[in-house]
Amino acid sequence: MSNRTFTMIKPDAFRKGHSGAILDQILKAGYQIKAMKMMKLSAEKAGEFYAVHKERPFYGELVEFMSSGPIVAAILEKDNAVEDFRKLIGATDPAKAEEGTIRKQFAASVGENAIHGSDSDANALIEGSFMFSGLEQF
Ligand code: CMP
């Protein structure tokens, strides 16, 4: 069990002005922010981040969407960080997300689903170091 996960508030949620409300819910759930920045991914950088999905039919759409506007990326710390964060954000498809979850409240569709959360401890580490240098992590 690792105590860190990686998240991004995606361009849809940022555009609609939900970043503050989402961060408030993350903090109220007991997470501490260990790294954070607002940035706009290039298509190349988004493509690299989601390289694992390269063969999926939605890859092009995903890369275009993730590079369409600013995001807020963060590394978060709390006991059982990865698993608890997946519960907090809800299912990938907001139509299947439980009431009260971040995606249920703020996401419109499976493609534009407001927020990312790492799916394993190993990926949390890979994704966090992809977006943040050692000097940006605390
Ligand atoms: P995320 O958990 O950030 O990582 C992979 C992303 O791919 C996922 O969120 C969704 O936003 C996106 N995704 C998954 N399935 C689909 C789909 N069927 N159509 C479009 N996007 C998808």
Backbone and ligand atoms as CSV (ligand in chain L), in Angstrom:
chain,resi,resn,atom,element,x,y,z
A,1,MET,N,N,0.841,-1.203,0.000
A,1,MET,CA,C,0.000,0.000,0.000
A,1,MET,C,C,0.876,1.253,0.000
A,2,SER,N,N,0.764,2.054,-1.070
A,2,SER,CA,C,1.557,3.276,-1.092
A,2,SER,C,C,0.697,4.415,-0.560
A,3,ASN,N,N,1.331,5.513,-0.189
A,3,ASN,CA,C,0.536,6.609,0.361
A,3,ASN,C,C,0.419,7.790,-0.600
A,4,ARG,N,N,0.805,7.569,-1.875
A,4,ARG,CA,C,0.697,8.685,-2.831
A,4,ARG,C,C,-0.052,8.287,-4.099
A,5,THR,N,N,-0.807,9.238,-4.640
A,5,THR,CA,C,-1.430,9.028,-5.943
A,5,THR,C,C,-1.204,10.277,-6.787
A,6,PHE,N,N,-1.522,10.152,-8.067
A,6,PHE,CA,C,-1.351,11.273,-8.995
A,6,PHE,C,C,-2.717,11.617,-9.591
A,7,THR,N,N,-2.996,12.908,-9.729
A,7,THR,CA,C,-4.281,13.325,-10.310
A,7,THR,C,C,-4.110,14.471,-11.296
A,8,MET,N,N,-5.073,14.597,-12.193
A,8,MET,CA,C,-5.174,15.783,-13.052
A,8,MET,C,C,-6.636,16.206,-13.071
A,9,ILE,N,N,-6.888,17.485,-12.816
A,9,ILE,CA,C,-8.210,18.051,-13.098
A,9,ILE,C,C,-8.179,18.328,-14.594
A,10,LYS,N,N,-9.073,17.685,-15.337
A,10,LYS,CA,C,-9.000,17.694,-16.797
A,10,LYS,C,C,-9.572,18.993,-17.391
A,11,PRO,N,N,-9.278,19.243,-18.691
A,11,PRO,CA,C,-9.690,20.519,-19.312
A,11,PRO,C,C,-11.181,20.831,-19.210
A,12,ASP,N,N,-12.054,19.829,-19.221
A,12,ASP,CA,C,-13.503,20.113,-19.136
A,12,ASP,C,C,-13.860,20.732,-17.795
A,13,ALA,N,N,-13.354,20.125,-16.722
A,13,ALA,CA,C,-13.662,20.614,-15.370
A,13,ALA,C,C,-13.008,21.975,-15.136
A,14,PHE,N,N,-11.782,22.138,-15.658
A,14,PHE,CA,C,-11.091,23.423,-15.510
A,14,PHE,C,C,-11.893,24.523,-16.211
A,15,ARG,N,N,-12.291,24.243,-17.472
A,15,ARG,CA,C,-13.034,25.226,-18.279
A,15,ARG,C,C,-14.331,25.665,-17.611
A,16,LYS,N,N,-14.992,24.702,-16.945
A,16,LYS,CA,C,-16.282,25.018,-16.313
A,16,LYS,C,C,-16.108,25.674,-14.947
A,17,GLY,N,N,-14.855,25.865,-14.509
A,17,GLY,CA,C,-14.604,26.537,-13.236
A,17,GLY,C,C,-14.795,25.656,-12.017
A,18,HIS,N,N,-14.627,24.337,-12.185
A,18,HIS,CA,C,-14.831,23.415,-11.063
A,18,HIS,C,C,-13.552,23.096,-10.271
A,19,SER,N,N,-12.413,23.658,-10.680
A,19,SER,CA,C,-11.144,23.265,-10.030
A,19,SER,C,C,-11.165,23.497,-8.522
A,20,GLY,N,N,-11.656,24.648,-8.103
A,20,GLY,CA,C,-11.669,24.967,-6.674
A,20,GLY,C,C,-12.536,24.001,-5.885
A,21,ALA,N,N,-13.733,23.718,-6.395
A,21,ALA,CA,C,-14.665,22.809,-5.699
A,21,ALA,C,C,-14.075,21.395,-5.633
A,22,ILE,N,N,-13.414,20.978,-6.700
A,22,ILE,CA,C,-12.819,19.634,-6.723
A,22,ILE,C,C,-11.660,19.552,-5.719
A,23,LEU,N,N,-10.811,20.566,-5.726
A,23,LEU,CA,C,-9.683,20.559,-4.777
A,23,LEU,C,C,-10.190,20.576,-3.341
A,24,ASP,N,N,-11.250,21.306,-3.090
A,24,ASP,CA,C,-11.848,21.362,-1.752
A,24,ASP,C,C,-12.282,19.957,-1.307
A,25,GLN,N,N,-12.907,19.211,-2.206
A,25,GLN,CA,C,-13.360,17.849,-1.859
A,25,GLN,C,C,-12.173,16.921,-1.620
A,26,ILE,N,N,-11.116,17.105,-2.403
A,26,ILE,CA,C,-9.906,16.275,-2.235
A,26,ILE,C,C,-9.278,16.543,-0.862
A,27,LEU,N,N,-9.187,17.813,-0.489
A,27,LEU,CA,C,-8.597,18.169,0.803
A,27,LEU,C,C,-9.483,17.690,1.955
A,28,LYS,N,N,-10.790,17.834,1.791
A,28,LYS,CA,C,-11.725,17.393,2.847
A,28,LYS,C,C,-11.692,15.873,3.004
A,29,ALA,N,N,-11.283,15.157,1.947
A,29,ALA,CA,C,-11.169,13.693,2.029
A,29,ALA,C,C,-9.862,13.289,2.723
A,30,GLY,N,N,-9.047,14.269,3.103
A,30,GLY,CA,C,-7.856,13.963,3.902
A,30,GLY,C,C,-6.544,13.918,3.136
A,31,TYR,N,N,-6.567,14.300,1.866
A,31,TYR,CA,C,-5.320,14.292,1.075
A,31,TYR,C,C,-4.500,15.554,1.341
A,32,GLN,N,N,-3.166,15.368,1.365
A,32,GLN,CA,C,-2.243,16.502,1.428
A,32,GLN,C,C,-1.614,16.660,0.052
A,33,ILE,N,N,-1.443,17.904,-0.367
A,33,ILE,CA,C,-0.850,18.166,-1.684
A,33,ILE,C,C,0.670,18.152,-1.560
A,34,LYS,N,N,1.306,17.273,-2.331
A,34,LYS,CA,C,2.760,17.127,-2.284
A,34,LYS,C,C,3.440,17.713,-3.513
A,35,ALA,N,N,2.658,18.009,-4.542
A,35,ALA,CA,C,3.128,18.692,-5.752
A,35,ALA,C,C,1.878,19.193,-6.453
A,36,MET,N,N,1.996,20.361,-7.107
A,36,MET,CA,C,0.827,20.855,-7.849
A,36,MET,C,C,1.245,21.887,-8.881
A,37,LYS,N,N,0.664,21.810,-10.076
A,37,LYS,CA,C,0.834,22.891,-11.049
A,37,LYS,C,C,-0.299,22.929,-12.059
A,38,MET,N,N,-0.496,24.162,-12.563
A,38,MET,CA,C,-1.457,24.369,-13.639
A,38,MET,C,C,-0.629,24.416,-14.920
A,39,MET,N,N,-1.075,23.679,-15.948
A,39,MET,CA,C,-0.295,23.615,-17.184
A,39,MET,C,C,-1.204,23.255,-18.347
A,40,LYS,N,N,-0.708,23.490,-19.564
A,40,LYS,CA,C,-1.448,23.030,-20.747
A,40,LYS,C,C,-0.547,22.027,-21.448
A,41,LEU,N,N,-1.024,20.791,-21.570
A,41,LEU,CA,C,-0.229,19.748,-22.212
A,41,LEU,C,C,-0.203,19.977,-23.718
A,42,SER,N,N,0.937,19.739,-24.339
A,42,SER,CA,C,0.978,19.692,-25.810
A,42,SER,C,C,0.357,18.361,-26.217
A,43,ALA,N,N,-0.034,18.242,-27.488
A,43,ALA,CA,C,-0.583,16.964,-27.966
A,43,ALA,C,C,0.483,15.874,-27.802
A,44,GLU,N,N,1.722,16.236,-28.022
A,44,GLU,CA,C,2.807,15.259,-27.908
A,44,GLU,C,C,2.935,14.731,-26.467
A,45,LYS,N,N,2.895,15.660,-25.524
A,45,LYS,CA,C,3.027,15.289,-24.107
A,45,LYS,C,C,1.811,14.457,-23.642
A,46,ALA,N,N,0.612,14.867,-24.071
A,46,ALA,CA,C,-0.597,14.108,-23.708
A,46,ALA,C,C,-0.526,12.703,-24.316
A,47,GLY,N,N,-0.062,12.619,-25.547
A,47,GLY,CA,C,0.066,11.325,-26.228
A,47,GLY,C,C,1.032,10.407,-25.507
A,48,GLU,N,N,2.102,10.992,-25.002
A,48,GLU,CA,C,3.106,10.219,-24.269
A,48,GLU,C,C,2.532,9.734,-22.931
A,49,PHE,N,N,1.809,10.634,-22.263
A,49,PHE,CA,C,1.223,10.271,-20.970
A,49,PHE,C,C,0.262,9.099,-21.120
A,50,TYR,N,N,-0.536,9.116,-22.204
A,50,TYR,CA,C,-1.550,8.077,-22.408
A,50,TYR,C,C,-1.096,6.992,-23.396
A,51,ALA,N,N,0.216,6.850,-23.583
A,51,ALA,CA,C,0.765,5.897,-24.560
A,51,ALA,C,C,0.216,4.478,-24.370
A,52,VAL,N,N,-0.096,4.134,-23.135
A,52,VAL,CA,C,-0.625,2.803,-22.837
A,52,VAL,C,C,-1.958,2.547,-23.571
A,53,HIS,N,N,-2.654,3.623,-23.938
A,53,HIS,CA,C,-3.943,3.492,-24.643
A,53,HIS,C,C,-3.815,3.668,-26.162
A,54,LYS,N,N,-2.594,3.664,-26.658
A,54,LYS,CA,C,-2.316,3.983,-28.067
A,54,LYS,C,C,-3.152,3.181,-29.072
A,55,GLU,N,N,-3.406,1.934,-28.744
A,55,GLU,CA,C,-4.140,1.075,-29.687
A,55,GLU,C,C,-5.662,1.194,-29.553
A,56,ARG,N,N,-6.120,1.901,-28.538
A,56,ARG,CA,C,-7.575,2.033,-28.316
A,56,ARG,C,C,-8.195,2.975,-29.348
A,57,PRO,N,N,-9.460,2.719,-29.714
A,57,PRO,CA,C,-10.106,3.577,-30.714
A,57,PRO,C,C,-10.268,5.031,-30.259
A,58,PHE,N,N,-10.282,5.248,-28.932
A,58,PHE,CA,C,-10.512,6.615,-28.443
A,58,PHE,C,C,-9.219,7.398,-28.201
A,59,TYR,N,N,-8.066,6.810,-28.550
A,59,TYR,CA,C,-6.774,7.448,-28.243
A,59,TYR,C,C,-6.652,8.862,-28.836
A,60,GLY,N,N,-6.989,9.019,-30.125
A,60,GLY,CA,C,-6.858,10.321,-30.786
A,60,GLY,C,C,-7.715,11.377,-30.106
A,61,GLU,N,N,-8.940,11.000,-29.806
A,61,GLU,CA,C,-9.897,11.882,-29.131
A,61,GLU,C,C,-9.381,12.270,-27.733
A,62,LEU,N,N,-8.827,11.283,-27.047
A,62,LEU,CA,C,-8.304,11.493,-25.692
A,62,LEU,C,C,-7.138,12.490,-25.699
A,63,VAL,N,N,-6.230,12.317,-26.649
A,63,VAL,CA,C,-5.062,13.200,-26.756
A,63,VAL,C,C,-5.506,14.620,-27.121
A,64,GLU,N,N,-6.447,14.723,-28.045
A,64,GLU,CA,C,-6.944,16.033,-28.463
A,64,GLU,C,C,-7.607,16.752,-27.284
A,65,PHE,N,N,-8.447,16.001,-26.557
A,65,PHE,CA,C,-9.147,16.582,-25.411
A,65,PHE,C,C,-8.166,17.003,-24.305
A,66,MET,N,N,-7.228,16.133,-23.978
A,66,MET,CA,C,-6.323,16.432,-22.863
A,66,MET,C,C,-5.358,17.579,-23.161
A,67,SER,N,N,-5.210,17.910,-24.460
A,67,SER,CA,C,-4.349,19.038,-24.818
A,67,SER,C,C,-5.177,20.257,-25.234
A,68,SER,N,N,-6.477,20.230,-24.937
A,68,SER,CA,C,-7.373,21.292,-25.409
A,68,SER,C,C,-7.437,22.515,-24.495
A,69,GLY,N,N,-6.844,22.431,-23.326
A,69,GLY,CA,C,-6.891,23.563,-22.396
A,69,GLY,C,C,-6.125,23.243,-21.134
A,70,PRO,N,N,-6.073,24.202,-20.208
A,70,PRO,CA,C,-5.301,23.982,-18.986
A,70,PRO,C,C,-5.819,22.809,-18.142
A,71,ILE,N,N,-4.896,22.211,-17.424
A,71,ILE,CA,C,-5.219,21.180,-16.442
A,71,ILE,C,C,-4.544,21.571,-15.118
A,72,VAL,N,N,-4.956,20.926,-14.029
A,72,VAL,CA,C,-4.233,21.063,-12.764
A,72,VAL,C,C,-3.727,19.669,-12.414
A,73,ALA,N,N,-2.417,19.512,-12.366
A,73,ALA,CA,C,-1.814,18.215,-12.034
A,73,ALA,C,C,-1.337,18.255,-10.593
A,74,ALA,N,N,-1.451,17.126,-9.884
A,74,ALA,CA,C,-1.028,17.108,-8.481
A,74,ALA,C,C,-0.618,15.711,-8.028
A,75,ILE,N,N,0.281,15.682,-7.076
A,75,ILE,CA,C,0.597,14.452,-6.347
A,75,ILE,C,C,-0.017,14.607,-4.963
A,76,LEU,N,N,-0.759,13.597,-4.545
A,76,LEU,CA,C,-1.531,13.668,-3.294
A,76,LEU,C,C,-1.106,12.566,-2.343
A,77,GLU,N,N,-1.124,12.882,-1.062
A,77,GLU,CA,C,-0.694,11.890,-0.068
A,77,GLU,C,C,-1.749,11.656,1.009
A,78,LYS,N,N,-1.900,10.384,1.340
A,78,LYS,CA,C,-2.839,9.934,2.388
A,78,LYS,C,C,-2.669,8.419,2.474
A,79,ASP,N,N,-2.997,7.807,3.595
A,79,ASP,CA,C,-2.966,6.345,3.669
A,79,ASP,C,C,-3.877,5.767,2.583
A,80,ASN,N,N,-3.449,4.662,1.982
A,80,ASN,CA,C,-4.263,3.983,0.950
A,80,ASN,C,C,-4.705,4.940,-0.165
A,81,ALA,N,N,-3.760,5.788,-0.574
A,81,ALA,CA,C,-4.067,6.911,-1.475
A,81,ALA,C,C,-4.730,6.493,-2.784
A,82,VAL,N,N,-4.171,5.511,-3.487
A,82,VAL,CA,C,-4.660,5.159,-4.823
A,82,VAL,C,C,-6.098,4.641,-4.764
A,83,GLU,N,N,-6.326,3.662,-3.908
A,83,GLU,CA,C,-7.645,3.024,-3.836
A,83,GLU,C,C,-8.712,4.009,-3.353
A,84,ASP,N,N,-8.404,4.738,-2.289
A,84,ASP,CA,C,-9.390,5.687,-1.749
A,84,ASP,C,C,-9.701,6.798,-2.753
A,85,PHE,N,N,-8.694,7.192,-3.541
A,85,PHE,CA,C,-8.927,8.265,-4.510
A,85,PHE,C,C,-9.841,7.790,-5.633
A,86,ARG,N,N,-9.673,6.522,-6.038
A,86,ARG,CA,C,-10.550,5.971,-7.086
A,86,ARG,C,C,-12.005,5.950,-6.598
A,87,LYS,N,N,-12.178,5.696,-5.296
A,87,LYS,CA,C,-13.542,5.725,-4.730
A,87,LYS,C,C,-14.076,7.156,-4.712
A,88,LEU,N,N,-13.215,8.095,-4.350
A,88,LEU,CA,C,-13.621,9.503,-4.256
A,88,LEU,C,C,-14.044,10.057,-5.621
A,89,ILE,N,N,-13.330,9.661,-6.694
A,89,ILE,CA,C,-13.665,10.220,-8.016
A,89,ILE,C,C,-14.785,9.439,-8.704
A,90,GLY,N,N,-14.946,8.167,-8.410
A,90,GLY,CA,C,-16.023,7.375,-8.997
A,90,GLY,C,C,-15.620,6.726,-10.322
A,91,ALA,N,N,-16.548,5.984,-10.904
A,91,ALA,CA,C,-16.281,5.215,-12.124
A,91,ALA,C,C,-15.866,6.107,-13.290
A,92,THR,N,N,-15.061,5.537,-14.202
A,92,THR,CA,C,-14.577,6.270,-15.393
A,92,THR,C,C,-15.751,6.885,-16.162
A,93,ASP,N,N,-16.813,6.109,-16.296
A,93,ASP,CA,C,-18.017,6.604,-16.965
A,93,ASP,C,C,-18.916,7.263,-15.909
A,94,PRO,N,N,-19.097,8.590,-15.966
A,94,PRO,CA,C,-19.876,9.276,-14.923
A,94,PRO,C,C,-21.303,8.743,-14.778
A,95,ALA,N,N,-21.842,8.159,-15.847
A,95,ALA,CA,C,-23.195,7.595,-15.766
A,95,ALA,C,C,-23.228,6.407,-14.799
A,96,LYS,N,N,-22.054,5.792,-14.586
A,96,LYS,CA,C,-21.978,4.641,-13.680
A,96,LYS,C,C,-21.380,5.019,-12.324
A,97,ALA,N,N,-21.017,6.274,-12.165
A,97,ALA,CA,C,-20.378,6.715,-10.916
A,97,ALA,C,C,-21.407,6.866,-9.798
A,98,GLU,N,N,-20.965,6.541,-8.586
A,98,GLU,CA,C,-21.874,6.644,-7.436
A,98,GLU,C,C,-22.175,8.097,-7.088
A,99,GLU,N,N,-23.337,8.293,-6.509
A,99,GLU,CA,C,-23.773,9.604,-6.022
A,99,GLU,C,C,-22.704,10.172,-5.077
A,100,GLY,N,N,-22.411,11.461,-5.219
A,100,GLY,CA,C,-21.466,12.100,-4.309
A,100,GLY,C,C,-20.027,12.052,-4.797
A,101,THR,N,N,-19.730,11.197,-5.772
A,101,THR,CA,C,-18.358,11.131,-6.278
A,101,THR,C,C,-18.082,12.357,-7.160
A,102,ILE,N,N,-16.802,12.640,-7.349
A,102,ILE,CA,C,-16.415,13.832,-8.116
A,102,ILE,C,C,-16.911,13.727,-9.560
A,103,ARG,N,N,-16.766,12.545,-10.168
A,103,ARG,CA,C,-17.227,12.420,-11.558
A,103,ARG,C,C,-18.748,12.513,-11.671
A,104,LYS,N,N,-19.455,11.974,-10.685
A,104,LYS,CA,C,-20.922,12.089,-10.711
A,104,LYS,C,C,-21.335,13.567,-10.690
A,105,GLN,N,N,-20.610,14.368,-9.897
A,105,GLN,CA,C,-20.973,15.779,-9.756
A,105,GLN,C,C,-20.526,16.633,-10.936
A,106,PHE,N,N,-19.313,16.318,-11.480
A,106,PHE,CA,C,-18.717,17.280,-12.403
A,106,PHE,C,C,-18.443,16.775,-13.816
A,107,ALA,N,N,-18.577,15.462,-14.074
A,107,ALA,CA,C,-18.201,14.937,-15.393
A,107,ALA,C,C,-19.410,14.790,-16.300
A,108,ALA,N,N,-19.173,14.941,-17.612
A,108,ALA,CA,C,-20.263,14.881,-18.586
A,108,ALA,C,C,-20.311,13.554,-19.324
A,109,SER,N,N,-19.163,12.937,-19.554
A,109,SER,CA,C,-19.119,11.724,-20.370
A,109,SER,C,C,-17.850,10.933,-20.049
A,110,VAL,N,N,-17.759,9.726,-20.619
A,110,VAL,CA,C,-16.579,8.889,-20.353
A,110,VAL,C,C,-15.310,9.537,-20.904
A,111,GLY,N,N,-15.436,10.282,-21.981
A,111,GLY,CA,C,-14.279,10.963,-22.567
A,111,GLY,C,C,-13.919,12.203,-21.762
A,112,GLU,N,N,-14.920,13.009,-21.447
A,112,GLU,CA,C,-14.688,14.251,-20.701
A,112,GLU,C,C,-15.137,14.015,-19.268
A,113,ASN,N,N,-14.248,13.341,-18.517
A,113,ASN,CA,C,-14.689,12.865,-17.203
A,113,ASN,C,C,-14.040,13.575,-16.013
A,114,ALA,N,N,-13.707,14.836,-16.223
A,114,ALA,CA,C,-13.372,15.794,-15.152
A,114,ALA,C,C,-12.050,15.583,-14.435
A,115,ILE,N,N,-11.690,14.324,-14.171
A,115,ILE,CA,C,-10.521,14.114,-13.309
A,115,ILE,C,C,-9.874,12.758,-13.582
A,116,HIS,N,N,-8.566,12.719,-13.402
A,116,HIS,CA,C,-7.807,11.466,-13.535
A,116,HIS,C,C,-7.330,11.030,-12.154
A,117,GLY,N,N,-7.287,9.723,-11.940
A,117,GLY,CA,C,-6.666,9.172,-10.730
A,117,GLY,C,C,-5.881,7.929,-11.115
A,118,SER,N,N,-4.658,7.798,-10.635
A,118,SER,CA,C,-3.821,6.634,-10.970
A,118,SER,C,C,-4.529,5.346,-10.579
A,119,ASP,N,N,-4.293,4.285,-11.374
A,119,ASP,CA,C,-4.988,3.021,-11.095
A,119,ASP,C,C,-4.147,2.021,-10.298
A,120,SER,N,N,-2.893,2.376,-9.989
A,120,SER,CA,C,-2.055,1.480,-9.175
A,120,SER,C,C,-0.924,2.300,-8.554
A,121,ASP,N,N,-0.289,1.730,-7.532
A,121,ASP,CA,C,0.840,2.411,-6.896
A,121,ASP,C,C,1.965,2.635,-7.898
A,122,ALA,N,N,2.208,1.619,-8.739
A,122,ALA,CA,C,3.300,1.714,-9.717
A,122,ALA,C,C,3.015,2.848,-10.704
A,123,ASN,N,N,1.778,2.944,-11.191
A,123,ASN,CA,C,1.436,4.008,-12.140
A,123,ASN,C,C,1.424,5.381,-11.467
A,124,ALA,N,N,1.062,5.446,-10.205
A,124,ALA,CA,C,1.085,6.728,-9.485
A,124,ALA,C,C,2.503,7.301,-9.503
A,125,LEU,N,N,3.475,6.439,-9.305
A,125,LEU,CA,C,4.875,6.858,-9.288
A,125,LEU,C,C,5.332,7.287,-10.689
A,126,ILE,N,N,4.980,6.475,-11.686
A,126,ILE,CA,C,5.363,6.775,-13.077
A,126,ILE,C,C,4.725,8.098,-13.517
A,127,GLU,N,N,3.424,8.248,-13.258
A,127,GLU,CA,C,2.696,9.436,-13.719
A,127,GLU,C,C,3.156,10.695,-12.977
A,128,GLY,N,N,3.383,10.566,-11.678
A,128,GLY,CA,C,3.852,11.707,-10.876
A,128,GLY,C,C,5.206,12.180,-11.362
A,129,SER,N,N,6.102,11.241,-11.653
A,129,SER,CA,C,7.439,11.664,-12.119
A,129,SER,C,C,7.422,12.111,-13.575
A,130,PHE,N,N,6.398,11.724,-14.323
A,130,PHE,CA,C,6.260,12.216,-15.701
A,130,PHE,C,C,5.964,13.724,-15.681
A,131,MET,N,N,5.139,14.167,-14.739
A,131,MET,CA,C,4.695,15.576,-14.714
A,131,MET,C,C,5.550,16.467,-13.813
A,132,PHE,N,N,6.193,15.878,-12.799
A,132,PHE,CA,C,6.926,16.705,-11.836
A,132,PHE,C,C,8.374,16.258,-11.709
A,133,SER,N,N,9.286,17.220,-11.664
A,133,SER,CA,C,10.688,16.905,-11.395
A,133,SER,C,C,10.829,16.662,-9.891
A,134,GLY,N,N,11.941,16.130,-9.488
A,134,GLY,CA,C,12.217,15.901,-8.068
A,134,GLY,C,C,12.132,17.200,-7.265
A,135,LEU,N,N,12.543,18.309,-7.879
A,135,LEU,CA,C,12.537,19.594,-7.184
A,135,LEU,C,C,11.126,20.129,-6.953
A,136,GLU,N,N,10.158,19.577,-7.682
A,136,GLU,CA,C,8.761,20.051,-7.562
A,136,GLU,C,C,7.920,19.176,-6.644
A,137,GLN,N,N,8.533,18.125,-6.089
A,137,GLN,CA,C,7.789,17.207,-5.204
A,137,GLN,C,C,8.271,17.384,-3.772
A,138,PHE,N,N,7.322,17.401,-2.832
A,138,PHE,CA,C,7.685,17.676,-1.438
A,138,PHE,C,C,7.278,16.560,-0.489
L,1,CMP,P1,P,-8.447,8.240,-17.301
L,1,CMP,O1,O,-8.750,7.407,-16.123
L,1,CMP,O2,O,-7.833,9.556,-17.119
L,1,CMP,O3,O,-7.480,7.403,-18.271
L,1,CMP,C1,C,-7.839,6.935,-19.528
L,1,CMP,C2,C,-8.906,7.786,-20.123
L,1,CMP,O4,O,-9.404,7.356,-21.351
L,1,CMP,C3,C,-10.095,7.752,-19.212
L,1,CMP,O5,O,-9.807,8.485,-18.060
L,1,CMP,C4,C,-11.184,8.315,-20.088
L,1,CMP,O6,O,-11.257,9.717,-20.023
L,1,CMP,C5,C,-10.705,7.899,-21.464
L,1,CMP,N1,N,-11.610,6.886,-21.993
L,1,CMP,C6,C,-11.804,5.657,-21.522
L,1,CMP,N2,N,-12.736,5.013,-22.278
L,1,CMP,C7,C,-13.108,5.900,-23.236
L,1,CMP,C8,C,-14.023,5.844,-24.314
L,1,CMP,N3,N,-14.755,4.756,-24.556
L,1,CMP,N4,N,-14.154,6.935,-25.105
L,1,CMP,C9,C,-13.406,8.057,-24.865
L,1,CMP,N5,N,-12.526,8.149,-23.842
L,1,CMP,C10,C,-12.373,7.093,-23.052
